[in-house]
Structures are given as structure tokens and as C-alpha cells.
Amino acid sequence: MSTVGIKELKNRLTQYTKQGEEVVVTERGRPIALIQPIRSPEAPLSLEARLAKPAARGLVRLPTHKPLRKVRLVKI
């Protein structure tokens, strides 16, 4: 699952559609569309894709950064 801005999608549409996974399309950081492979016309599988509709209505905010990697604990 990937998230892409509308301008980036326009420039590389073939690349994103051949990946065979869900793509959330954003405009100025807000999700506006969801592109799915034909083999999965049911409900979206990824968490970001399921949250795209409420995010478009302003009910939730999608994360803007990737999650932090696992942090190694330091003993004091």
C-alpha cells in the first residue's frame, strides 16, 4: 500500500497501477481517491486505505511520517 500525491500519480501512473496494490491518492496531504487492483473489489485491506474516507471528511488525520523503528533500550 502506498500513498501518493495527485501530481506524482499523474507523472507516474503506469508505475503505480502495475504495482498491483492499493494506492491512496492525496491532494495537499488530504486523501481524495483510492486505486485498487481489480482482483480485490471488496473493502480495502490496508489501514491507510480504510482510513482514507474518514480522513477526506476531516474526521481523522493520516500519519505524515513513517512509524519509528524499534528503539533499543539503554540501561542506566
C-alpha positions in Angstrom: 0.0 0.0 0.0 1.3 3.4 -0.9 0.2 7.0 -0.6 1.0 9.4 -3.5 0.2 13.0 -4.3 -2.0 13.6 -7.3 0.8 15.4 -9.3 3.2 12.5 -8.7 0.5 10.0 -9.7 -0.2 11.9 -12.9 3.5 11.7 -13.8 4.0 8.0 -13.0 0.5 6.5 -13.4 1.8 3.3 -15.1 4.3 2.6 -12.4 1.7 2.9 -9.6 -1.0 0.8 -11.4 1.4 -2.0 -12.3 2.4 -2.5 -8.7 -0.8 -4.4 -8.1 -1.5 -2.9 -4.7 -3.8 -0.3 -3.2 -2.8 3.4 -3.7 -4.3 6.2 -1.7 -4.2 9.4 -3.8 -3.8 12.7 -1.9 -4.1 16.4 -2.7 -2.3 18.7 -0.4 -2.0 15.9 2.1 -5.7 15.0 2.2 -6.8 11.7 0.7 -9.1 12.1 -2.3 -9.2 8.7 -4.0 -8.3 5.1 -3.7 -7.0 3.0 -6.5 -7.4 -0.8 -6.1 -6.5 -3.8 -8.2 -9.4 -5.4 -10.0 -8.9 -8.7 -8.2 -10.0 -7.1 -4.9 -13.2 -5.1 -5.5 -14.2 -5.7 -1.9 -13.4 -3.4 1.0 -9.8 -2.0 1.2 -7.3 -4.2 3.0 -4.7 -1.7 4.3 -5.3 0.5 7.3 -4.5 3.7 5.4 -6.9 2.8 2.7 -9.7 2.1 5.2 -9.0 5.5 6.9 -8.9 7.4 3.6 -12.7 8.1 3.6 -13.0 9.4 7.1 -9.8 11.4 6.6 -11.2 13.0 3.5 -14.2 14.2 5.6 -11.9 15.6 8.2 -12.8 13.0 10.9 -9.3 11.6 11.3 -5.8 12.6 10.3 -3.5 10.2 8.5 0.1 10.0 9.8 2.5 12.1 7.9 5.7 10.3 8.9 6.7 6.7 8.8 6.5 4.9 12.2 9.6 5.0 14.3 11.9 2.0 14.2 12.2 -0.1 17.3 14.3 1.8 19.8 17.0 -0.1 21.7 16.6 0.3 25.4 19.6 1.8 27.3 20.4 0.5 30.8 21.3 3.2 33.3 
